[in-house]
Amino acid sequence: MEISRITSREARRFLIAAEEAYRKAAFPEESLHVALAAVVKVAQDEKAAMAMLASSQAELEHYTVTAPIDGVVTWLNVVPGMVSRPGTTVWGKYLT
């Protein structure tokens, strides 16, 4: 996400310089539009990155295992990559 912020800041900085050069007739209009499109794209990329981060944080509930009581696990029937929601599957037993 930090990369998105840096890219966004640099795209805006370049757009400001391009607008100034365009006003002095030292920068083609087409290139100015390309710079503007880059700023818009980077803003959308940043929003997408934030949405992916939020989605990943919501997924963390699938990877945290807690027991309702203290004890020793005696049997566990899981494999790498297995995903479960709390309270939906019994896949282990423990001694109290």
Phi and psi in degrees as GROMACS dihedral restraints (atoms count N, CA, C in turn):
[ dihedral_restraints ]
;  ai    aj    ak    al  type     phi  dphi    fc
    3     4     5     6     1   -62.9    20    10
    4     5     6     7     1   -36.1    20    10
    6     7     8     9     1   -62.9    20    10
    7     8     9    10     1   -40.0    20    10
    9    10    11    12     1   -61.5    20    10
   10    11    12    13     1   -40.9    20    10
   12    13    14    15     1   -64.9    20    10
   13    14    15    16     1   -43.5    20    10
   15    16    17    18     1   -64.8    20    10
   16    17    18    19     1   -45.1    20    10
   18    19    20    21     1   -62.1    20    10
   19    20    21    22     1   -41.1    20    10
   21    22    23    24     1   -62.7    20    10
   22    23    24    25     1   -45.2    20    10
   24    25    26    27     1   -62.6    20    10
   25    26    27    28     1   -42.4    20    10
   27    28    29    30     1   -69.6    20    10
   28    29    30    31     1   -36.7    20    10
   30    31    32    33     1   -65.4    20    10
   31    32    33    34     1   -40.8    20    10
   33    34    35    36     1   -66.1    20    10
   34    35    36    37     1   -40.5    20    10
   36    37    38    39     1   -61.6    20    10
   37    38    39    40     1   -43.6    20    10
   39    40    41    42     1   -66.4    20    10
   40    41    42    43     1   -39.4    20    10
   42    43    44    45     1   -62.0    20    10
   43    44    45    46     1   -41.8    20    10
   45    46    47    48     1   -61.1    20    10
   46    47    48    49     1   -44.7    20    10
   48    49    50    51     1   -65.8    20    10
   49    50    51    52     1   -38.1    20    10
   51    52    53    54     1   -67.2    20    10
   52    53    54    55     1   -40.6    20    10
   54    55    56    57     1   -61.7    20    10
   55    56    57    58     1   -41.5    20    10
   57    58    59    60     1   -65.3    20    10
   58    59    60    61     1   -43.0    20    10
   60    61    62    63     1   -66.9    20    10
   61    62    63    64     1   -36.0    20    10
   63    64    65    66     1   -64.5    20    10
   64    65    66    67     1   -40.8    20    10
   66    67    68    69     1   -62.5    20    10
   67    68    69    70     1   -29.5    20    10
   69    70    71    72     1   -89.7    20    10
   70    71    72    73     1     8.2    20    10
   72    73    74    75     1    62.1    20    10
   73    74    75    76     1    30.3    20    10
   75    76    77    78     1  -110.7    20    10
   76    77    78    79     1    10.5    20    10
   78    79    80    81     1  -145.4    20    10
   79    80    81    82     1   128.2    20    10
   81    82    83    84     1   -66.9    20    10
   82    83    84    85     1   147.6    20    10
   84    85    86    87     1   -60.7    20    10
   85    86    87    88     1   -39.4    20    10
   87    88    89    90     1   -60.3    20    10
   88    89    90    91     1   -42.5    20    10
   90    91    92    93     1   -66.8    20    10
   91    92    93    94     1   -33.1    20    10
   93    94    95    96     1   -63.8    20    10
   94    95    96    97     1   -42.0    20    10
   96    97    98    99     1   -65.7    20    10
   97    98    99   100     1   -36.6    20    10
   99   100   101   102     1   -63.1    20    10
  100   101   102   103     1   -42.4    20    10
  102   103   104   105     1   -64.7    20    10
  103   104   105   106     1   -40.8    20    10
  105   106   107   108     1   -64.4    20    10
  106   107   108   109     1   -42.9    20    10
  108   109   110   111     1   -62.5    20    10
  109   110   111   112     1   -36.2    20    10
  111   112   113   114     1   -63.9    20    10
  112   113   114   115     1   -40.3    20    10
  114   115   116   117     1   -63.5    20    10
  115   116   117   118     1   -43.3    20    10
  117   118   119   120     1   -64.2    20    10
  118   119   120   121     1   -44.2    20    10
  120   121   122   123     1   -62.4    20    10
  121   122   123   124     1   -43.7    20    10
  123   124   125   126     1   -63.4    20    10
  124   125   126   127     1   -39.2    20    10
  126   127   128   129     1   -62.5    20    10
  127   128   129   130     1   -41.1    20    10
  129   130   131   132     1   -67.6    20    10
  130   131   132   133     1   -38.8    20    10
  132   133   134   135     1   -62.4    20    10
  133   134   135   136     1   -39.1    20    10
  135   136   137   138     1   -65.3    20    10
  136   137   138   139     1   -42.1    20    10
  138   139   140   141     1   -62.4    20    10
  139   140   141   142     1   -41.1    20    10
  141   142   143   144     1   -64.4    20    10
  142   143   144   145     1   -39.6    20    10
  144   145   146   147     1   -64.1    20    10
  145   146   147   148     1   -40.7    20    10
  147   148   149   150     1   -66.3    20    10
  148   149   150   151     1   -37.4    20    10
  150   151   152   153     1   -66.2    20    10
  151   152   153   154     1   -40.0    20    10
  153   154   155   156     1   -64.7    20    10
  154   155   156   157     1   -39.0    20    10
  156   157   158   159     1   -63.4    20    10
  157   158   159   160     1   -45.0    20    10
  159   160   161   162     1   -62.2    20    10
  160   161   162   163     1   -40.5    20    10
  162   163   164   165     1   -64.6    20    10
  163   164   165   166     1   -42.8    20    10
  165   166   167   168     1   -63.8    20    10
  166   167   168   169     1   -40.0    20    10
  168   169   170   171     1   -65.6    20    10
  169   170   171   172     1   -36.1    20    10
  171   172   173   174     1   -68.5    20    10
  172   173   174   175     1   -30.7    20    10
  174   175   176   177     1   -71.4    20    10
  175   176   177   178     1   -18.3    20    10
  177   178   179   180     1   -58.2    20    10
  178   179   180   181     1   -27.1    20    10
  180   181   182   183     1   -62.0    20    10
  181   182   183   184     1   -23.4    20    10
  183   184   185   186     1   -77.4    20    10
  184   185   186   187     1   -13.8    20    10
  186   187   188   189     1  -115.7    20    10
  187   188   189   190     1     9.3    20    10
  189   190   191   192     1  -109.9    20    10
  190   191   192   193     1   123.0    20    10
  192   193   194   195     1  -113.1    20    10
  193   194   195   196     1   126.2    20    10
  195   196   197   198     1  -131.6    20    10
  196   197   198   199     1   148.6    20    10
  198   199   200   201     1  -101.3    20    10
  199   200   201   202     1   147.4    20    10
  201   202   203   204     1   -69.6    20    10
  202   203   204   205     1   -21.9    20    10
  204   205   206   207     1  -140.7    20    10
  205   206   207   208     1   165.4    20    10
  207   208   209   210     1   -75.0    20    10
  208   209   210   211     1   150.0    20    10
  210   211   212   213     1   172.5    20    10
  211   212   213   214     1  -171.5    20    10
  213   214   215   216     1  -115.3    20    10
  214   215   216   217     1   129.6    20    10
  216   217   218   219     1   -72.7    20    10
  217   218   219   220     1   125.8    20    10
  219   220   221   222     1  -108.1    20    10
  220   221   222   223     1   -19.3    20    10
  222   223   224   225     1  -153.4    20    10
  223   224   225   226     1   133.4    20    10
  225   226   227   228     1  -142.4    20    10
  226   227   228   229     1   121.5    20    10
  228   229   230   231     1  -114.6    20    10
  229   230   231   232     1    75.1    20    10
  231   232   233   234     1  -136.1    20    10
  232   233   234   235     1   159.5    20    10
  234   235   236   237     1  -130.7    20    10
  235   236   237   238     1   156.2    20    10
  237   238   239   240     1   -55.5    20    10
  238   239   240   241     1   134.9    20    10
  240   241   242   243     1    92.1    20    10
  241   242   243   244     1    -8.5    20    10
  243   244   245   246     1   -69.2    20    10
  244   245   246   247     1   135.8    20    10
  246   247   248   249     1  -124.5    20    10
  247   248   249   250     1   137.6    20    10
  249   250   251   252     1  -144.2    20    10
  250   251   252   253     1   153.9    20    10
  252   253   254   255     1   -96.8    20    10
  253   254   255   256     1   145.6    20    10
  255   256   257   258     1   -55.4    20    10
  256   257   258   259     1   131.4    20    10
  258   259   260   261     1    82.7    20    10
  259   260   261   262     1     3.0    20    10
  261   262   263   264     1  -102.6    20    10
  262   263   264   265     1   -24.1    20    10
  264   265   266   267     1  -137.9    20    10
  265   266   267   268     1   137.1    20    10
  267   268   269   270     1   -99.6    20    10
  268   269   270   271     1   116.3    20    10
  270   271   272   273     1  -132.6    20    10
  271   272   273   274     1    21.0    20    10
  273   274   275   276     1  -163.7    20    10
  274   275   276   277     1   161.4    20    10
  276   277   278   279     1  -131.4    20    10
  277   278   279   280     1   155.5    20    10
  279   280   281   282     1  -146.1    20    10
  280   281   282   283     1   157.3    20    10
  282   283   284   285     1   -94.9    20    10
  283   284   285   286     1   142.8    20    10
